[in-house]
Amino acid sequence: MANFIFKKLSYLLLNLGFSVHNLLGPGLLESAYEGALCVELSQAGVPFERQKVFPLYYKSEYIGAYIADLVVDNKIIVELKSVTKLTAVMDAQILHYLKLSHLPVGYLLNFNSPRLEWKRFVNQ
């Protein structure tokens, strides 16, 4: 990867995710992992927003909103899951968040597996 966007922040985020998974293990609700990752981000001094709302418009009319689990340093969207398997629908969800937010990078983190499962997405 010649141009890895937010490399240092991405590595830190993943390391914090691995720390959460190592301490809590799989099998908890998504909200537990979200809370724990927020503690880790706070302790690392990384700014973030939890449950960030992104408005959705259709033909210039407001029709609703999407809520991203975390936005880290106003640069990276993080969508947390605690599921048996990540699916294409979950990939589409984070791609929509990237499109709505105009942020360049997103991560999908799944805590309900023997090891933290993650995917990185770049807003084209």
N, C-alpha and C positions, 0 to 999 in steps of 0.2 A: 504494500500500500504506500504509494508515493506521497499522498497528501492525506494524512490521518487527522481529521478535524477533532480538536480538543483532546489530544492524545493523553496528556497528563491527567486532566479531569476525568476522562473515561476510565483510565486505569485505576484511579482513586475510587471512583464510583463502584467499579466491579470488585475491587478489594474489599470495600465496605459491605457489599452484597454478600461476598463469600464469608466475611466475618459473621454477619447476621445468620447465614445458613449454618455455619459451623457451630454457633452457640445455640440456636433454636431447633435446628434440624427440620425435616419435612413434616407436614401433617397439620400445621396450624392454619387458621384463617388468614386471608390476604391482609386484613387490617393489622394483624400482629406483626407481620413482616414490614408493613409500611411504617408502623410506629417505631419499630426497632431500627429501621434504616434512617428514619428521621433523627433518632438519638445519635446514631453514628455520624451522620452528616453534621449535626450541630457540634458534636465533640471534635470533629475534624475542622471546624470553622468554615464549612462550605455553605454558602447561602442557598436556600431552596424555598419553594412554595409547595405546600401540600394541598391536594384537591383543587388545583387551578382550573378555573372555568374558562372555556373558550367558546364564544358565541358562534352560532351557526346561522347563516343567512341564505335565503333562497330568493333570487331575483330582487335583491336589496331589502328583503323583508326578514326580520328576525323570526326564526322558527324554532329555536331551542338552543341547547348548549351541550358541549361535551366536557367532561371533567377528567383531566389527566391526574393520575395519582401523584406524581411529583414533577416539578420543573426545577432542575438543578442549575444554579448560577445563571438563570435566564438563558441557558444555552442548550441544555439536554432534557428531553422529555423521558421520564421513566414510567413505564407501565408495569405494575407488579401483578403476578398471578400466583395462585396456589392450586394448580390443576394437574391432572394426570399427564396431559400432553398438550403442548402448544399447538395451535391450529392456524390455518390460513386466515380464519376470521379474526383471530387475535393479531396477526400480522397486519391485516387491513385496518384494524382499529388504530394501531400506532401510526400507520402511514397517514390516516386521516388526521390524527392529532398533529402530525408534522405539517401537513398541508394547511390546517386551520391556524396553527400558531406561527407559521413561517420560521420555526426553529430548524436548525440544520441537522440535528442528531437526535436519535431516539433509541432507547433500550427497552427490551422486553425481558423481564426477569421472572423466572418460574422457580419458586421455592419448594414446590411439592415433588421433589425428585431426590434421589440419593445424593446428587451433587447439584449445586446451583446451575440451572440451565439458563442461557442468555442468548439473545440475538441483538445485533446492532443494525440500525437502519439509518440511512442518510437521505435527507430530503433533496430530491433531484429538482 
